């Protein structure tokens, strides 16, 4: 099954249904063992710092749509990659996210973030605008979430929003106190 064709001026490439195989005519270019180990190590490093992982199916999406998603993920500090499921299973084995391995079926994009809300928010907002992008599952340490759980997580405030709200609250308390003191002083003066 061919997902899409990448064309440049020199040659034509086809993607097979195996995520890591790129075909050039008759020649197959797949990851060798060293490259696979490097991918597993990179993903393991991301998972070690992660507070949330979200899986979504991207079947039928165009390159321009994925570029927009990657841009949004980068802005939010989300590690976003299309990876072979078996490599990610190896990376999450023995971690608090290991239960997520049962949901890794089909062509998936993985969103991993240190902020528990960022990956869910970016991927959920993108899924609202793109029908072909379907959230499959998510996880926080030792807790697997279904689609509804990911959407609920996405609707909560992120770290930056919570810090801004907290700072606003801290600023309002002295302001209100000063206004109350001024009102008492004005009442006594009158």
C-alpha positions as CSV (number, residue, x, y, z in Angstrom):
1,X,0.0,0.0,0.0
2,X,1.4,3.4,-1.0
3,X,0.7,6.3,1.4
4,X,2.1,9.1,-0.8
5,X,4.7,10.1,-3.2
6,X,7.6,12.6,-2.5
7,X,8.9,14.1,-5.7
8,X,12.0,16.1,-6.2
9,X,13.8,17.0,-9.4
10,X,16.2,14.1,-9.4
11,X,14.1,11.0,-8.3
12,X,10.8,9.8,-7.1
13,X,10.2,8.1,-3.7
14,X,7.3,6.0,-2.3
15,X,6.4,5.4,1.2
16,X,5.3,1.8,2.0
17,X,2.9,1.0,4.9
18,X,6.0,0.3,7.1
19,X,6.9,3.6,8.7
20,X,10.6,3.3,8.4
21,X,10.9,2.1,4.8
22,X,11.4,4.5,2.0
23,X,11.5,2.9,-1.5
24,X,13.4,4.3,-4.4
25,X,12.4,2.4,-7.5
26,X,13.5,-1.2,-6.8
27,X,15.9,-0.3,-4.0
28,X,14.6,-0.3,-0.4
29,X,16.1,2.2,2.1
30,X,15.3,1.1,5.7
31,X,16.9,1.9,9.0
32,X,19.8,-0.4,10.0
33,X,20.2,-1.7,13.5
34,X,22.5,1.2,14.6
35,X,20.0,3.8,13.4
36,X,17.1,1.9,15.1
37,X,19.1,1.9,18.4
38,X,19.7,5.7,18.0
39,X,15.9,6.3,17.5
40,X,15.1,4.2,20.5
41,X,17.6,6.0,22.6
42,X,16.3,9.4,21.4
43,X,12.7,8.5,22.2
44,X,13.7,7.0,25.6
45,X,15.4,10.3,26.5
46,X,12.2,12.1,25.7
47,X,10.0,9.6,27.5
48,X,12.2,9.9,30.6
49,X,11.4,13.6,30.9
50,X,7.7,13.3,29.7
51,X,4.6,13.9,31.7
52,X,2.3,13.1,28.8
53,X,2.3,11.1,25.6
54,X,-0.5,11.4,23.0
55,X,-1.0,9.0,20.0
56,X,-2.9,10.0,16.9
57,X,-3.5,8.4,13.5
58,X,-2.5,10.6,10.5
59,X,-3.7,8.4,7.6
60,X,-4.5,10.4,4.5
61,X,-3.1,13.7,5.7
62,X,-1.1,15.9,3.4
63,X,2.5,17.1,4.0
64,X,1.4,20.7,4.4
65,X,-1.0,19.7,7.2
66,X,1.7,17.8,9.0
67,X,4.0,20.8,8.6
68,X,1.5,23.0,10.3
69,X,1.1,20.5,13.2
70,X,4.9,20.2,13.6
71,X,5.1,24.0,13.8
72,X,2.4,24.2,16.5
73,X,4.1,21.4,18.4
74,X,7.5,23.1,18.3
75,X,6.0,26.4,19.6
76,X,4.4,24.5,22.5
77,X,7.5,22.5,23.3
78,X,6.1,19.2,22.2
79,X,8.3,16.5,20.8
80,X,6.3,15.3,17.7
81,X,7.5,12.4,15.5
82,X,6.1,9.8,13.2
83,X,7.8,6.6,14.4
84,X,7.6,2.9,13.9
85,X,5.4,1.4,16.6
86,X,7.9,-1.4,17.5
87,X,10.7,1.2,18.2
88,X,8.4,3.2,20.5
89,X,7.3,0.1,22.3
90,X,11.0,-0.7,23.0
91,X,11.5,2.9,24.2
92,X,8.6,2.9,26.7
93,X,9.2,-0.6,28.0
94,X,9.8,-0.5,31.7
95,X,8.6,3.1,32.0
96,X,5.4,4.5,33.6
97,X,4.1,4.7,30.0
98,X,4.5,1.0,29.2
99,X,0.7,0.3,29.3
100,X,0.3,2.6,26.2
101,X,2.0,-0.1,24.0
102,X,-1.4,-1.9,23.6
103,X,-2.8,1.2,21.7
104,X,0.1,1.4,19.2
105,X,-1.6,0.1,16.1
106,X,-1.5,1.6,12.6
107,X,0.4,4.7,11.3
108,X,0.8,6.9,14.4
109,X,2.3,10.3,15.2
110,X,3.6,10.5,18.8
111,X,3.4,13.7,20.8
112,X,5.6,13.7,23.9
113,X,5.8,16.6,26.3
114,X,7.2,17.6,29.7
115,X,4.1,19.8,30.3
116,X,1.2,17.4,31.0
117,X,-1.2,19.5,29.0
118,X,0.8,20.7,26.0
119,X,0.8,17.5,23.9
120,X,-2.9,16.9,24.4
121,X,-3.8,20.6,23.7
122,X,-1.7,20.8,20.5
123,X,-3.0,17.5,19.1
124,X,-6.6,18.0,20.2
125,X,-6.8,21.5,18.6
126,X,-5.3,20.1,15.4
127,X,-7.7,17.2,15.4
128,X,-10.7,19.6,15.6
129,X,-9.6,21.3,12.4
130,X,-8.5,18.1,10.5
131,X,-10.9,15.2,10.1
132,X,-8.2,12.8,8.9
133,X,-6.2,13.4,12.1
134,X,-7.7,11.1,14.8
135,X,-6.5,10.9,18.4
136,X,-6.2,7.3,19.5
137,X,-5.0,7.4,23.1
138,X,-2.8,9.1,25.5
139,X,-1.0,8.5,28.8
140,X,0.3,10.3,31.8
141,X,2.7,8.4,34.1
142,X,1.0,5.1,35.2
143,X,-2.3,6.1,33.6
144,X,-3.6,5.4,30.1
145,X,-6.3,7.7,28.7
146,X,-8.8,7.1,26.0
147,X,-9.8,9.8,23.5
148,X,-12.2,11.4,26.0
149,X,-9.4,11.5,28.6
150,X,-7.1,13.2,26.1
151,X,-9.8,15.8,25.2
152,X,-10.5,16.4,28.9
153,X,-6.8,17.0,29.6
154,X,-6.6,19.3,26.6
155,X,-9.4,21.4,28.0
156,X,-7.5,22.1,31.3
157,X,-5.1,25.1,31.7
158,X,-1.5,24.6,30.7
159,X,1.5,25.4,32.8
160,X,2.0,28.9,31.3
161,X,-1.7,29.7,31.7
162,X,-1.7,28.6,35.3
163,X,1.4,30.6,36.1
164,X,-0.1,33.7,34.5
165,X,-3.4,33.2,36.4
166,X,-1.4,32.7,39.7
167,X,0.6,35.9,39.1
168,X,-2.5,37.8,38.3
169,X,-4.1,36.6,41.6
170,X,-0.9,37.5,43.6
171,X,-1.1,41.0,42.0
172,X,-4.8,41.5,42.8
173,X,-4.6,40.7,46.5
174,X,-2.4,43.7,47.5
175,X,-4.3,45.9,45.0
176,X,-7.6,45.1,46.6
177,X,-6.1,45.4,50.1
178,X,-4.8,48.9,49.2
179,X,-8.2,49.9,47.8
180,X,-9.9,48.7,51.0
181,X,-7.5,50.7,53.2
182,X,-8.1,53.8,51.0
183,X,-11.9,53.3,51.3
184,X,-11.6,53.0,55.1
185,X,-9.4,56.1,55.3
186,X,-11.8,58.1,53.1
187,X,-14.7,56.9,55.2
188,X,-13.0,58.1,58.4
189,X,-12.1,61.5,56.8
190,X,-15.6,62.1,55.7
